[in-house]
Amino acid sequence: MSSKGSSPGSSSYTPYTITGSGINSQGNSYDTRSQPSGSAYHYSNTDGSYYYANGNGSTYHNSASGNSTYTAPNGNVYKK
C-alpha cells in the first residue's frame, strides 16, 4: 500500500511513496520512502521526537521538547 504526502522543512510540496515501514528494536516507528529526488526515510520516537531524511539530502529533526533543526541540501543548518 502506498501513500502520498509532503515532508516538513520545505515550502514546496514533495510527493513520496512509502515503500516500507515497521518498528525498530528501540520501539520507534519508521518508514522508508521513494521521492522523485531519491530514497528517503522518516522515524518517530516513543518520546515524541521525529526525523526526516529526504532524497535531496536535506534532513529535518524535531526534538521531544519542540526544538527543530532543518539541514538544507547545501549543508546550511537552520534551528528554531
C-alpha distance (Angstrom), angle and dihedral (degrees) to the residues before:
residue distance angle dihedral
M1 . . .
S2 3.78 . .
S3 3.75 131.1 .
K4 3.74 133.6 -168.2
G5 3.78 128.8 -139.5
S6 3.75 146.6 130.1
S7 3.77 133.9 -96.0
P8 3.80 123.5 -123.9
G9 3.77 121.9 -115.8
S10 3.76 92.8 49.4
S11 3.79 128.6 96.0
S12 3.79 92.6 -153.9
Y13 3.79 127.9 67.6
T14 3.81 111.7 -98.7
P15 3.79 112.7 -164.3
Y16 3.78 119.0 -149.3
T17 3.78 141.1 171.3
I18 3.80 119.9 -140.6
T19 3.80 107.2 -126.3
G20 3.80 99.6 178.7
S21 3.79 142.9 -5.5
G22 3.76 142.0 -176.6
I23 3.79 147.6 129.5
N24 3.80 120.5 -79.4
S25 3.81 127.7 -140.1
Q26 3.82 91.0 -88.4
G27 3.82 91.2 57.6
N28 3.80 94.1 -107.0
S29 3.79 120.6 137.1
Y30 3.79 121.1 -129.0
D31 3.76 141.8 171.0
T32 3.76 135.1 -162.6
R33 3.79 118.9 -137.5
S34 3.76 141.2 -164.5
Q35 3.81 115.7 -139.9
P36 3.80 129.5 176.9
S37 3.82 87.0 -108.3
G38 3.83 94.3 51.4
S39 3.79 143.2 -83.2
A40 3.79 118.9 -19.1
Y41 3.77 139.9 173.5
H42 3.79 142.5 -161.6
Y43 3.77 133.2 -161.2
S44 3.80 134.6 -172.4
N45 3.78 120.0 -156.5
T46 3.79 126.5 -144.4
D47 3.85 88.6 -117.5
G48 3.83 90.8 62.9
S49 3.81 97.8 -101.8
Y50 3.79 121.3 124.9
Y51 3.79 140.6 -171.4
Y52 3.80 136.4 -156.8
A53 3.80 126.9 -164.8
N54 3.80 111.1 -170.4
G55 3.77 130.6 -154.0
N56 3.81 91.5 -114.2
G57 3.83 91.2 61.4
S58 3.80 96.9 -101.3
T59 3.80 121.6 128.7
Y60 3.79 134.7 -162.4
H61 3.81 125.4 -163.3
N62 3.79 126.6 -176.8
S63 3.79 115.1 -170.7
A64 3.79 124.9 -143.2
S65 3.81 88.3 -105.5
G66 3.82 92.3 56.5
N67 3.81 99.5 -103.4
S68 3.79 112.9 136.1
T69 3.79 135.7 -161.5
Y70 3.79 124.8 -165.4
T71 3.79 119.4 -168.7
A72 3.79 112.9 -163.3
P73 3.81 122.8 -142.0
N74 3.82 88.9 -102.8
G75 3.84 91.1 57.0
N76 3.81 97.9 -104.5
V77 3.81 111.1 143.0
Y78 3.80 123.5 -144.9
K79 3.81 121.9 -170.8
K80 3.78 132.4 -169.4
